[in-house]
Amino acid sequence: MTDTVYLIASLAAGAILGIVYFRGLWQTVLRLPDFTRPAWSMSWSFVARVGIVMTGFYSVMDGHLERLAMAMAGFILVRQFMVRRLGRFAEPS
């Protein structure tokens, strides 16, 4: 594959990692009232989400910093999208 294809695939992989991370965060926050130990649950959720994302970034990177940069760009784009989309739910009425 050409470098361009790898970079586009890295961007897409970063977006998928962003969806996994931020969707997991959103689900954890929504379920906080149901947890008997919310701090413990948030901590484990964070560790799991970071572990998944770091493993994904490392796999996507494959020793090429430009692939890592594109994956991080996809991750940040998803973050921006989710903040705009879900942010309206957090605004006071």
C-alpha positions in Angstrom: 0.0 0.0 0.0 1.1 3.6 -0.6 1.8 6.0 2.2 -1.4 7.9 1.5 -3.5 4.8 2.0 -1.7 4.1 5.3 -2.3 7.7 6.5 -6.0 7.6 5.6 -6.3 4.2 7.4 -4.5 5.7 10.4 -7.0 8.6 10.5 -9.9 6.2 10.3 -8.3 4.0 13.0 -7.8 7.0 15.3 -11.5 8.0 14.7 -12.6 4.5 15.8 -10.4 4.6 18.8 -11.9 8.0 19.7 -15.4 6.6 19.4 -14.5 3.7 21.7 -12.8 6.0 24.2 -15.4 8.8 24.4 -18.4 6.6 24.1 -17.0 4.5 26.9 -16.5 7.7 29.0 -20.0 8.9 28.2 -21.6 5.5 29.2 -19.6 5.5 32.4 -20.7 9.0 33.3 -24.3 8.1 32.6 -24.2 5.0 34.8 -22.4 6.7 37.8 -25.6 7.0 39.9 -26.1 3.2 39.6 -22.6 2.3 40.9 -22.2 1.6 44.5 -18.5 2.7 44.4 -18.5 5.4 41.6 -14.8 6.5 42.2 -13.7 2.9 41.8 -15.8 2.4 38.7 -14.5 5.6 37.1 -10.9 4.6 37.8 -11.3 1.2 36.3 -13.1 2.6 33.3 -10.3 5.1 32.8 -7.6 2.4 33.0 -9.5 0.2 30.5 -10.2 3.0 28.0 -6.6 4.3 28.2 -5.2 0.7 27.8 -7.4 0.1 24.7 -6.5 3.5 23.1 -2.7 3.2 23.8 -2.6 -0.3 22.4 -4.5 0.9 19.4 -2.2 3.8 18.8 0.9 1.7 19.2 -0.5 -0.9 16.7 -1.5 1.8 14.2 1.8 3.6 14.5 4.0 0.6 13.6 7.1 2.7 14.0 5.9 5.7 11.9 5.3 9.0 13.6 3.2 10.3 10.8 0.7 7.5 11.2 0.5 8.2 14.9 -0.1 11.9 14.1 -2.9 11.0 11.8 -4.4 8.6 14.3 -4.3 11.3 16.9 -6.0 13.7 14.5 -8.8 11.3 14.0 -9.1 10.8 17.7 -9.3 14.6 18.3 -11.8 15.0 15.5 -14.1 12.5 17.1 -13.7 14.3 20.4 -14.7 17.6 18.8 -17.7 16.0 17.2 -18.9 14.4 20.4 -18.4 17.5 22.5 -20.5 19.5 20.1 -23.1 16.7 19.8 -23.3 15.7 23.5 -22.4 19.0 25.0 -26.0 20.3 24.6 -27.2 17.6 27.1 -24.9 19.0 29.7 -26.1 22.6 29.4 -28.4 23.8 32.2 -32.0 24.3 31.3 
